[in-house]
Amino acid sequence: MAILSTMAPSLRRSSRRSSRLSSRRSLPRSFPCLAAPLCTAVAAVLTVLVLAGWDPLLDLDAHVTAELHRTAVTEPGWTRLNRVLTDWVWDPWTMRAVLLVTVVWLVLRGARRPALWFSAAALAGTVLQQALKALVDRDRPRWSDPVDSAGFAALPSGHAMTAALTCGLLLWLVRLRRTGRPVRLAVAWVGAVSVAGVGFTRVYLGVHWPTDVVVGWLLGFAVAAAAAALWSGRGARPSRPELRGPGGSDPG
Protein backbone atom coordinates (compact mmCIF):
# COMPACT_ATOMS: atom_id res chain seq x y z
CA MET A 1 0.00 0.00 0.00
CA ALA A 2 2.86 2.36 0.82
CA ILE A 3 4.39 1.70 -2.57
CA LEU A 4 1.07 2.39 -4.30
CA SER A 5 0.58 5.64 -2.39
CA THR A 6 4.08 6.70 -3.37
CA MET A 7 3.46 5.92 -7.05
CA ALA A 8 0.04 7.62 -7.21
CA PRO A 9 1.30 11.24 -7.57
CA SER A 10 3.71 10.29 -10.36
CA LEU A 11 0.95 8.37 -12.16
CA ARG A 12 -1.34 11.39 -11.92
CA ARG A 13 1.41 13.66 -13.29
CA SER A 14 2.04 11.22 -16.12
CA SER A 15 -1.68 11.11 -16.89
CA ARG A 16 -1.90 14.91 -16.96
CA ARG A 17 1.19 15.11 -19.18
CA SER A 18 -0.21 12.60 -21.66
CA SER A 19 -3.51 14.47 -21.66
CA ARG A 20 -1.72 17.73 -22.52
CA LEU A 21 0.26 16.02 -25.27
CA SER A 22 -2.92 14.52 -26.67
CA SER A 23 -4.63 17.93 -26.75
CA ARG A 24 -1.60 19.41 -28.52
CA ARG A 25 -1.72 16.71 -31.16
CA SER A 26 -5.43 17.16 -31.70
CA LEU A 27 -5.15 20.95 -32.16
CA PRO A 28 -3.47 20.86 -35.60
CA ARG A 29 -5.92 18.19 -36.72
CA SER A 30 -8.88 20.43 -35.85
CA PHE A 31 -7.31 23.51 -37.46
CA PRO A 32 -8.46 22.72 -41.03
CA CYS A 33 -12.00 22.18 -39.76
CA LEU A 34 -11.98 25.74 -38.42
CA ALA A 35 -9.97 27.36 -41.20
CA ALA A 36 -12.14 26.15 -44.09
CA PRO A 37 -15.45 27.73 -42.99
CA LEU A 38 -13.74 30.82 -41.56
CA CYS A 39 -11.86 31.61 -44.78
CA THR A 40 -14.98 30.92 -46.82
CA ALA A 41 -17.09 33.22 -44.64
CA VAL A 42 -14.63 36.13 -44.85
CA ALA A 43 -14.29 35.69 -48.62
CA ALA A 44 -18.09 35.67 -48.94
CA VAL A 45 -18.42 38.88 -46.93
CA LEU A 46 -15.81 40.67 -49.06
CA THR A 47 -17.48 39.47 -52.25
CA VAL A 48 -20.88 40.69 -51.09
CA LEU A 49 -19.41 44.09 -50.19
CA VAL A 50 -17.90 44.36 -53.67
CA LEU A 51 -21.19 43.41 -55.31
CA ALA A 52 -23.04 45.90 -53.09
CA GLY A 53 -20.61 48.65 -54.10
CA TRP A 54 -19.53 49.48 -50.54
CA ASP A 55 -17.64 52.74 -51.01
CA PRO A 56 -14.98 52.41 -48.26
CA LEU A 57 -13.79 49.11 -49.68
CA LEU A 58 -13.92 50.24 -53.31
CA ASP A 59 -12.12 53.49 -52.45
CA LEU A 60 -9.37 51.56 -50.67
CA ASP A 61 -9.03 49.26 -53.69
CA ALA A 62 -8.75 52.22 -56.05
CA HIS A 63 -6.25 54.11 -53.87
CA VAL A 64 -3.86 51.18 -53.34
CA THR A 65 -3.99 50.12 -56.99
CA ALA A 66 -3.42 53.65 -58.28
CA GLU A 67 -0.41 54.21 -56.01
CA LEU A 68 1.23 50.94 -57.05
CA HIS A 69 0.50 51.54 -60.72
CA ARG A 70 2.15 54.95 -60.50
CA THR A 71 5.30 53.24 -59.23
CA ALA A 72 5.11 50.52 -61.90
CA VAL A 73 5.05 53.15 -64.66
CA THR A 74 8.10 54.98 -63.32
CA GLU A 75 10.17 51.86 -62.46
CA PRO A 76 10.40 49.75 -65.66
CA GLY A 77 13.13 47.46 -64.29
CA TRP A 78 11.15 46.56 -61.19
CA THR A 79 8.03 46.17 -63.31
CA ARG A 80 9.83 43.78 -65.67
CA LEU A 81 10.89 41.64 -62.71
CA ASN A 82 7.33 41.51 -61.43
CA ARG A 83 6.11 40.41 -64.84
CA VAL A 84 8.63 37.57 -64.94
CA LEU A 85 7.59 36.45 -61.46
CA THR A 86 3.87 36.58 -62.16
CA ASP A 87 4.03 35.10 -65.68
CA TRP A 88 6.55 32.31 -65.06
CA VAL A 89 7.50 31.65 -61.45
CA TRP A 90 4.07 32.02 -59.83
CA ASP A 91 1.84 31.58 -62.85
CA PRO A 92 -1.22 29.34 -62.26
CA TRP A 93 0.07 26.85 -64.81
CA THR A 94 3.37 26.66 -62.95
CA MET A 95 1.47 25.95 -59.73
CA ARG A 96 -0.64 23.31 -61.47
CA ALA A 97 2.54 21.73 -62.80
CA VAL A 98 3.85 21.54 -59.22
CA LEU A 99 0.64 19.78 -58.19
CA LEU A 100 0.88 17.42 -61.16
CA VAL A 101 4.47 16.47 -60.27
CA THR A 102 3.36 15.90 -56.68
CA VAL A 103 0.48 13.68 -57.78
CA VAL A 104 2.77 11.62 -60.04
CA TRP A 105 5.30 11.29 -57.20
CA LEU A 106 2.57 10.06 -54.85
CA VAL A 107 1.32 7.52 -57.39
CA LEU A 108 4.85 6.19 -57.97
CA ARG A 109 5.25 5.74 -54.22
CA GLY A 110 1.97 3.82 -54.04
CA ALA A 111 0.06 6.61 -52.25
CA ARG A 112 -2.86 6.60 -54.68
CA ARG A 113 -5.47 7.90 -52.26
CA PRO A 114 -3.60 11.12 -51.38
CA ALA A 115 -2.86 11.55 -55.10
CA LEU A 116 -6.57 11.29 -55.88
CA TRP A 117 -7.35 13.70 -53.04
CA PHE A 118 -4.85 16.23 -54.42
CA SER A 119 -6.31 15.97 -57.91
CA ALA A 120 -9.88 16.40 -56.64
CA ALA A 121 -8.92 19.47 -54.57
CA ALA A 122 -7.13 21.08 -57.52
CA LEU A 123 -10.12 20.45 -59.79
CA ALA A 124 -12.55 21.80 -57.19
CA GLY A 125 -10.46 24.96 -56.79
CA THR A 126 -10.39 25.58 -60.54
CA VAL A 127 -14.14 25.06 -60.91
CA LEU A 128 -14.90 27.34 -57.96
CA GLN A 129 -12.56 30.02 -59.30
CA GLN A 130 -14.10 30.10 -62.77
CA ALA A 131 -17.65 29.93 -61.44
CA LEU A 132 -17.10 32.94 -59.18
CA LYS A 133 -15.44 34.93 -61.95
CA ALA A 134 -18.47 34.35 -64.15
CA LEU A 135 -20.92 35.08 -61.32
CA VAL A 136 -19.33 38.27 -59.97
CA ASP A 137 -17.99 39.51 -63.34
CA ARG A 138 -15.98 42.32 -61.77
CA ASP A 139 -14.12 44.64 -64.12
CA ARG A 140 -10.36 44.84 -63.87
CA PRO A 141 -8.59 48.17 -63.33
CA ARG A 142 -8.30 50.26 -66.48
CA TRP A 143 -5.32 52.51 -67.25
CA SER A 144 -4.36 54.90 -70.00
CA ASP A 145 -0.77 53.65 -69.67
CA PRO A 146 -1.02 49.94 -68.72
CA VAL A 147 2.12 47.96 -67.90
CA ASP A 148 0.45 44.54 -68.20
CA SER A 149 -2.81 42.98 -69.32
CA ALA A 150 -5.04 40.08 -68.28
CA GLY A 151 -8.26 38.50 -69.48
CA PHE A 152 -11.48 37.31 -67.85
CA ALA A 153 -13.13 38.84 -64.78
CA ALA A 154 -11.17 40.16 -61.82
CA LEU A 155 -12.61 38.50 -58.71
CA PRO A 156 -11.19 36.25 -57.44
CA SER A 157 -7.58 36.50 -58.57
CA GLY A 158 -6.73 33.20 -60.27
CA HIS A 159 -3.03 33.64 -59.58
CA ALA A 160 -3.59 34.26 -55.86
CA MET A 161 -6.13 31.48 -55.44
CA THR A 162 -4.07 28.86 -57.28
CA ALA A 163 -0.93 29.74 -55.33
CA ALA A 164 -2.75 29.59 -51.99
CA LEU A 165 -4.40 26.27 -52.88
CA THR A 166 -1.14 24.71 -54.10
CA CYS A 167 0.93 25.83 -51.11
CA GLY A 168 -1.83 24.87 -48.69
CA LEU A 169 -2.02 21.37 -50.13
CA LEU A 170 1.77 20.97 -49.99
CA LEU A 171 1.79 22.04 -46.34
CA TRP A 172 -0.89 19.48 -45.60
CA LEU A 173 1.04 16.80 -47.47
CA VAL A 174 4.32 17.27 -45.59
CA ARG A 175 2.40 17.07 -42.33
CA LEU A 176 0.45 14.03 -43.51
CA ARG A 177 3.65 12.20 -44.40
CA ARG A 178 5.35 13.31 -41.16
CA THR A 179 8.38 14.76 -42.91
CA GLY A 180 11.21 16.28 -40.92
CA ARG A 181 11.10 19.76 -39.45
CA PRO A 182 13.56 21.26 -42.01
CA VAL A 183 11.35 20.13 -44.90
CA ARG A 184 8.22 21.49 -43.22
CA LEU A 185 9.89 24.84 -42.57
CA ALA A 186 11.19 25.03 -46.14
CA VAL A 187 7.74 24.33 -47.59
CA ALA A 188 6.16 26.85 -45.21
CA TRP A 189 8.63 29.62 -46.07
CA VAL A 190 8.59 29.04 -49.82
CA GLY A 191 4.81 28.84 -49.71
CA ALA A 192 4.45 32.07 -47.72
CA VAL A 193 6.78 33.97 -50.06
CA SER A 194 5.01 32.60 -53.13
CA VAL A 195 1.50 33.38 -51.92
CA ALA A 196 2.38 36.89 -50.72
CA GLY A 197 4.58 37.58 -53.73
CA VAL A 198 2.09 36.62 -56.40
CA GLY A 199 -0.60 38.70 -54.72
CA PHE A 200 1.66 41.74 -54.74
CA THR A 201 2.59 41.31 -58.41
CA ARG A 202 -1.05 41.21 -59.51
CA VAL A 203 -1.90 44.50 -57.81
CA TYR A 204 1.44 46.14 -58.64
CA LEU A 205 1.01 45.40 -62.35
CA GLY A 206 -2.47 46.92 -62.25
CA VAL A 207 -4.42 43.85 -63.36
CA HIS A 208 -6.24 43.23 -60.06
CA TRP A 209 -7.75 45.12 -57.16
CA PRO A 210 -6.47 44.21 -53.68
CA THR A 211 -9.83 42.67 -52.79
CA ASP A 212 -9.51 40.25 -55.72
CA VAL A 213 -6.22 39.00 -54.31
CA VAL A 214 -7.46 38.69 -50.72
CA VAL A 215 -10.56 36.76 -51.81
CA GLY A 216 -8.35 34.51 -53.96
CA TRP A 217 -6.05 33.81 -51.02
CA LEU A 218 -8.95 33.02 -48.71
CA LEU A 219 -10.70 30.69 -51.16
CA GLY A 220 -7.48 28.88 -52.04
CA PHE A 221 -6.73 28.23 -48.39
CA ALA A 222 -10.36 27.27 -47.79
CA VAL A 223 -10.28 24.56 -50.46
CA ALA A 224 -6.95 23.21 -49.17
CA ALA A 225 -8.22 23.22 -45.57
CA ALA A 226 -11.46 21.52 -46.61
CA ALA A 227 -9.48 18.78 -48.36
CA ALA A 228 -7.35 18.24 -45.25
CA ALA A 229 -10.40 18.27 -42.97
CA LEU A 230 -12.32 15.77 -45.10
CA TRP A 231 -9.28 13.51 -45.26
CA SER A 232 -8.90 13.61 -41.46
CA GLY A 233 -12.58 12.84 -40.97
CA ARG A 234 -12.36 9.99 -43.43
CA GLY A 235 -9.30 8.59 -41.72
CA ALA A 236 -10.99 8.77 -38.33
CA ARG A 237 -13.71 6.36 -39.46
CA PRO A 238 -12.98 2.68 -38.82
CA SER A 239 -12.13 0.70 -41.93
CA ARG A 240 -14.47 -2.04 -43.05
CA PRO A 241 -13.06 -5.55 -42.45
CA GLU A 242 -13.46 -6.55 -46.09
CA LEU A 243 -11.12 -3.76 -47.18
CA ARG A 244 -8.24 -5.07 -45.05
CA GLY A 245 -5.47 -7.16 -46.51
CA PRO A 246 -3.75 -10.22 -45.05
CA GLY A 247 -2.74 -9.80 -41.45
CA GLY A 248 -5.17 -6.93 -40.93
CA SER A 249 -3.18 -4.40 -42.96
CA ASP A 250 -4.91 -1.81 -45.12
CA PRO A 251 -3.90 -2.33 -48.77
CA GLY A 252 -4.57 1.36 -49.52
C-alpha positions as CSV (number, residue, x, y, z in Angstrom):
1,M,0.0,0.0,0.0
2,A,2.9,2.4,0.8
3,I,4.4,1.7,-2.6
4,L,1.1,2.4,-4.3
5,S,0.6,5.6,-2.4
6,T,4.1,6.7,-3.4
7,M,3.5,5.9,-7.1
8,A,0.0,7.6,-7.2
9,P,1.3,11.2,-7.6
10,S,3.7,10.3,-10.4
11,L,1.0,8.4,-12.2
12,R,-1.3,11.4,-11.9
13,R,1.4,13.7,-13.3
14,S,2.0,11.2,-16.1
15,S,-1.7,11.1,-16.9
16,R,-1.9,14.9,-17.0
17,R,1.2,15.1,-19.2
18,S,-0.2,12.6,-21.7
19,S,-3.5,14.5,-21.7
20,R,-1.7,17.7,-22.5
21,L,0.3,16.0,-25.3
22,S,-2.9,14.5,-26.7
23,S,-4.6,17.9,-26.8
24,R,-1.6,19.4,-28.5
25,R,-1.7,16.7,-31.2
26,S,-5.4,17.2,-31.7
27,L,-5.2,20.9,-32.2
28,P,-3.5,20.9,-35.6
29,R,-5.9,18.2,-36.7
30,S,-8.9,20.4,-35.9
31,F,-7.3,23.5,-37.5
32,P,-8.5,22.7,-41.0
33,C,-12.0,22.2,-39.8
34,L,-12.0,25.7,-38.4
35,A,-10.0,27.4,-41.2
36,A,-12.1,26.2,-44.1
37,P,-15.4,27.7,-43.0
38,L,-13.7,30.8,-41.6
39,C,-11.9,31.6,-44.8
40,T,-15.0,30.9,-46.8
41,A,-17.1,33.2,-44.6
42,V,-14.6,36.1,-44.8
43,A,-14.3,35.7,-48.6
44,A,-18.1,35.7,-48.9
45,V,-18.4,38.9,-46.9
46,L,-15.8,40.7,-49.1
47,T,-17.5,39.5,-52.3
48,V,-20.9,40.7,-51.1
49,L,-19.4,44.1,-50.2
50,V,-17.9,44.4,-53.7
51,L,-21.2,43.4,-55.3
52,A,-23.0,45.9,-53.1
53,G,-20.6,48.7,-54.1
54,W,-19.5,49.5,-50.5
55,D,-17.6,52.7,-51.0
56,P,-15.0,52.4,-48.3
57,L,-13.8,49.1,-49.7
58,L,-13.9,50.2,-53.3
59,D,-12.1,53.5,-52.4
60,L,-9.4,51.6,-50.7
61,D,-9.0,49.3,-53.7
62,A,-8.8,52.2,-56.0
63,H,-6.2,54.1,-53.9
64,V,-3.9,51.2,-53.3
65,T,-4.0,50.1,-57.0
66,A,-3.4,53.7,-58.3
67,E,-0.4,54.2,-56.0
68,L,1.2,50.9,-57.0
69,H,0.5,51.5,-60.7
70,R,2.2,54.9,-60.5
71,T,5.3,53.2,-59.2
72,A,5.1,50.5,-61.9
73,V,5.0,53.1,-64.7
74,T,8.1,55.0,-63.3
75,E,10.2,51.9,-62.5
76,P,10.4,49.7,-65.7
77,G,13.1,47.5,-64.3
78,W,11.2,46.6,-61.2
79,T,8.0,46.2,-63.3
80,R,9.8,43.8,-65.7
81,L,10.9,41.6,-62.7
82,N,7.3,41.5,-61.4
83,R,6.1,40.4,-64.8
84,V,8.6,37.6,-64.9
85,L,7.6,36.4,-61.5
86,T,3.9,36.6,-62.2
87,D,4.0,35.1,-65.7
88,W,6.6,32.3,-65.1
89,V,7.5,31.6,-61.4
90,W,4.1,32.0,-59.8
91,D,1.8,31.6,-62.9
92,P,-1.2,29.3,-62.3
93,W,0.1,26.9,-64.8
94,T,3.4,26.7,-62.9
95,M,1.5,26.0,-59.7
96,R,-0.6,23.3,-61.5
97,A,2.5,21.7,-62.8
98,V,3.9,21.5,-59.2
99,L,0.6,19.8,-58.2
100,L,0.9,17.4,-61.2
101,V,4.5,16.5,-60.3
102,T,3.4,15.9,-56.7
103,V,0.5,13.7,-57.8
104,V,2.8,11.6,-60.0
105,W,5.3,11.3,-57.2
106,L,2.6,10.1,-54.8
107,V,1.3,7.5,-57.4
108,L,4.8,6.2,-58.0
109,R,5.2,5.7,-54.2
110,G,2.0,3.8,-54.0
111,A,0.1,6.6,-52.2
112,R,-2.9,6.6,-54.7
113,R,-5.5,7.9,-52.3
114,P,-3.6,11.1,-51.4
115,A,-2.9,11.5,-55.1
116,L,-6.6,11.3,-55.9
117,W,-7.3,13.7,-53.0
118,F,-4.8,16.2,-54.4
119,S,-6.3,16.0,-57.9
120,A,-9.9,16.4,-56.6
121,A,-8.9,19.5,-54.6
122,A,-7.1,21.1,-57.5
123,L,-10.1,20.5,-59.8
124,A,-12.6,21.8,-57.2
125,G,-10.5,25.0,-56.8
126,T,-10.4,25.6,-60.5
127,V,-14.1,25.1,-60.9
128,L,-14.9,27.3,-58.0
129,Q,-12.6,30.0,-59.3
130,Q,-14.1,30.1,-62.8
131,A,-17.7,29.9,-61.4
132,L,-17.1,32.9,-59.2
133,K,-15.4,34.9,-61.9
134,A,-18.5,34.3,-64.1
135,L,-20.9,35.1,-61.3
136,V,-19.3,38.3,-60.0
137,D,-18.0,39.5,-63.3
138,R,-16.0,42.3,-61.8
139,D,-14.1,44.6,-64.1
140,R,-10.4,44.8,-63.9
141,P,-8.6,48.2,-63.3
142,R,-8.3,50.3,-66.5
143,W,-5.3,52.5,-67.2
144,S,-4.4,54.9,-70.0
145,D,-0.8,53.7,-69.7
146,P,-1.0,49.9,-68.7
147,V,2.1,48.0,-67.9
148,D,0.5,44.5,-68.2
149,S,-2.8,43.0,-69.3
150,A,-5.0,40.1,-68.3
151,G,-8.3,38.5,-69.5
152,F,-11.5,37.3,-67.8
153,A,-13.1,38.8,-64.8
154,A,-11.2,40.2,-61.8
155,L,-12.6,38.5,-58.7
156,P,-11.2,36.2,-57.4
157,S,-7.6,36.5,-58.6
158,G,-6.7,33.2,-60.3
159,H,-3.0,33.6,-59.6
160,A,-3.6,34.3,-55.9
161,M,-6.1,31.5,-55.4
162,T,-4.1,28.9,-57.3
163,A,-0.9,29.7,-55.3
164,A,-2.7,29.6,-52.0
165,L,-4.4,26.3,-52.9
166,T,-1.1,24.7,-54.1
167,C,0.9,25.8,-51.1
168,G,-1.8,24.9,-48.7
169,L,-2.0,21.4,-50.1
170,L,1.8,21.0,-50.0
171,L,1.8,22.0,-46.3
172,W,-0.9,19.5,-45.6
173,L,1.0,16.8,-47.5
174,V,4.3,17.3,-45.6
175,R,2.4,17.1,-42.3
176,L,0.5,14.0,-43.5
177,R,3.7,12.2,-44.4
178,R,5.3,13.3,-41.2
179,T,8.4,14.8,-42.9
180,G,11.2,16.3,-40.9
181,R,11.1,19.8,-39.5
182,P,13.6,21.3,-42.0
183,V,11.4,20.1,-44.9
184,R,8.2,21.5,-43.2
185,L,9.9,24.8,-42.6
186,A,11.2,25.0,-46.1
187,V,7.7,24.3,-47.6
188,A,6.2,26.8,-45.2
189,W,8.6,29.6,-46.1
190,V,8.6,29.0,-49.8
191,G,4.8,28.8,-49.7
192,A,4.5,32.1,-47.7
193,V,6.8,34.0,-50.1
194,S,5.0,32.6,-53.1
195,V,1.5,33.4,-51.9
196,A,2.4,36.9,-50.7
197,G,4.6,37.6,-53.7
198,V,2.1,36.6,-56.4
199,G,-0.6,38.7,-54.7
200,F,1.7,41.7,-54.7
201,T,2.6,41.3,-58.4
202,R,-1.1,41.2,-59.5
203,V,-1.9,44.5,-57.8
204,Y,1.4,46.1,-58.6
205,L,1.0,45.4,-62.4
206,G,-2.5,46.9,-62.3
207,V,-4.4,43.8,-63.4
208,H,-6.2,43.2,-60.1
209,W,-7.8,45.1,-57.2
210,P,-6.5,44.2,-53.7
211,T,-9.8,42.7,-52.8
212,D,-9.5,40.2,-55.7
213,V,-6.2,39.0,-54.3
214,V,-7.5,38.7,-50.7
215,V,-10.6,36.8,-51.8
216,G,-8.4,34.5,-54.0
217,W,-6.0,33.8,-51.0
218,L,-9.0,33.0,-48.7
219,L,-10.7,30.7,-51.2
220,G,-7.5,28.9,-52.0
221,F,-6.7,28.2,-48.4
222,A,-10.4,27.3,-47.8
223,V,-10.3,24.6,-50.5
224,A,-7.0,23.2,-49.2
225,A,-8.2,23.2,-45.6
226,A,-11.5,21.5,-46.6
227,A,-9.5,18.8,-48.4
228,A,-7.4,18.2,-45.3
229,A,-10.4,18.3,-43.0
230,L,-12.3,15.8,-45.1
231,W,-9.3,13.5,-45.3
232,S,-8.9,13.6,-41.5
233,G,-12.6,12.8,-41.0
234,R,-12.4,10.0,-43.4
235,G,-9.3,8.6,-41.7
236,A,-11.0,8.8,-38.3
237,R,-13.7,6.4,-39.5
238,P,-13.0,2.7,-38.8
239,S,-12.1,0.7,-41.9
240,R,-14.5,-2.0,-43.1
241,P,-13.1,-5.5,-42.5
242,E,-13.5,-6.6,-46.1
243,L,-11.1,-3.8,-47.2
244,R,-8.2,-5.1,-45.0
245,G,-5.5,-7.2,-46.5
246,P,-3.8,-10.2,-45.1
247,G,-2.7,-9.8,-41.5
248,G,-5.2,-6.9,-40.9
249,S,-3.2,-4.4,-43.0
250,D,-4.9,-1.8,-45.1
251,P,-3.9,-2.3,-48.8
252,G,-4.6,1.4,-49.5
